């Protein structure tokens, strides 16, 4: 999706339980702590190194901050309200990252199953549609990652195709999803009632 670059600064977003703030280099130790585990990376694309190197988080954060400085992508640290500003996950918004790669996320394992990632993703979707006026968001997921697919279903994403891709755990089916601005707005009217 063509976007007008550079993108605006990454805004601080708040939900009922979360603060999404711009990613910072200070987040690298928390990312390294939470991310360097098989269950965290197994469903991710094969370009994520495994075993995860000791400097993996810092290297990745520096790359992300360079893209952010050029106004190419948005990167948020997910933190709990009242949680001391410590990163527990990350969510990204990327208009020109390729088919099915416009949004990505992960959450530390100890926070799975509480609806926090859905809450964070809802806030980012709202920003994309309400502020940036994007016509759609396209994402993809390892088809074996059922939890990620459930988040997409809850948000109203529609499956639009399948392919195969290389993931850290091997070659797997890749599911593509799309959420249009019109579909998101219609869902918001239903949710707000």
Rosetta blueprint (number, residue, H / E / L):
1 X L
2 X L
3 X L
4 X L
5 X L
6 X L
7 X L
8 X L
9 X L
10 X L
11 X L
12 X L
13 X E
14 X E
15 X L
16 X L
17 X L
18 X E
19 X E
20 X E
21 X E
22 X E
23 X L
24 X L
25 X H
26 X H
27 X H
28 X H
29 X H
30 X H
31 X H
32 X H
33 X H
34 X H
35 X H
36 X L
37 X L
38 X H
39 X H
40 X H
41 X H
42 X L
43 X L
44 X L
45 X E
46 X L
47 X L
48 X L
49 X L
50 X L
51 X L
52 X L
53 X L
54 X L
55 X L
56 X H
57 X H
58 X H
59 X H
60 X H
61 X H
62 X H
63 X H
64 X H
65 X H
66 X H
67 X H
68 X H
69 X H
70 X L
71 X L
72 X L
73 X L
74 X E
75 X E
76 X E
77 X E
78 X E
79 X E
80 X E
81 X L
82 X L
83 X L
84 X L
85 X L
86 X L
87 X E
88 X E
89 X E
90 X E
91 X E
92 X E
93 X E
94 X L
95 X L
96 X L
97 X L
98 X L
99 X L
100 X L
101 X E
102 X L
103 X E
104 X E
105 X E
106 X E
107 X E
108 X L
109 X H
110 X H
111 X H
112 X L
113 X L
114 X L
115 X L
116 X H
117 X H
118 X H
119 X H
120 X H
121 X H
122 X H
123 X H
124 X H
125 X H
126 X H
127 X H
128 X H
129 X H
130 X H
131 X H
132 X L
133 X L
134 X L
135 X L
136 X E
137 X E
138 X E
139 X E
140 X E
141 X E
142 X E
143 X L
144 X L
145 X L
146 X H
147 X H
148 X H
149 X H
150 X H
151 X H
152 X H
153 X H
154 X H
155 X L
156 X L
157 X L
158 X E
159 X E
160 X E
161 X E
162 X E
163 X E
164 X E
165 X E
166 X E
167 X E
168 X L
169 X L
170 X E
171 X E
172 X E
173 X E
174 X E
175 X E
176 X E
177 X E
178 X E
179 X E
180 X E
181 X H
182 X H
183 X H
184 X H
185 X H
186 X H
187 X H
188 X H
189 X H
190 X H
191 X H
192 X H
193 X L
